[in-house]
Amino acid sequence: MTEQFVYLHGFASSPKSAKAQYFQNCFSAANLSLQIPDLNCGDFCHLTLTRQINQVQALLQDLSPAPVTLIGSSFGGLTAAWLAERSCQVRRLVLLAPAFEFWQHWQLRLADQLEQWQQQPLLVYHHGERQMLPLHYQFVRDLQQYDETQIQRALPTLILHGRQDEVIPIQASRRFAERRASVNLVELESDHELIDVQEQIWREIQAFCQI
């Protein structure tokens, strides 16, 4: 049965992001299909981790019973990790600067805005739309339900993370990997975007997925 590949873009991003398009071209050149769902669903304001998980879970059901490799970037990486915990259809994970400990990092950066955010949506720059868009506080309430220590399923997992990442510090991936023998962490000399190491990432994906 043909393995399927699905790419999950990051927070406030889109299927048109530079990384998404780069990897789609790479897979196409290898005569493989890469599905890239739009996780914004036309309603960024009401985005939650649960909504993303449910959306991609429905996509996996459409692909069933084919085995799936999920490639997730940042918040898409966090989504992929939770999907793999819940679906045995996911056979491998490739996580690019995954947003582990996301709320802990955001909470520090937005400390002076949290009270106001509970009263009215927070304006966030959306890279896909290239403008500020509102995000409802339900995003936070939903995220607080997820305890990453409960991600325990052992499956082949490749994490690629930049040492200069100031959005999701590499220590988050180190902590995740050190507790899980099935995880291979590759540290890169890059930042959160990983744009300057895309070719290296593709080589790592090819080796890991035996493409």
Secondary structure, DSSP 8 states (H G I E B T S, - for coil): ---EEEEE--TT--TTSHHHHHHHHHHHHTT--EE---TTTT-GGG--HHHHHHHHHHHHHHHTTS-EEEEEETHHHHHHHHHHHH-TTEEEEEEES--TTHHHHHHHHTGGGHHHHHHS-EEEEETTTTEEEEE-THHHHHHTT--GGG------EEEEEETT-SSS-HHHHHHHHHT-TTEEEEEESS-SS-GGGHHHHHHHHHHHHT-
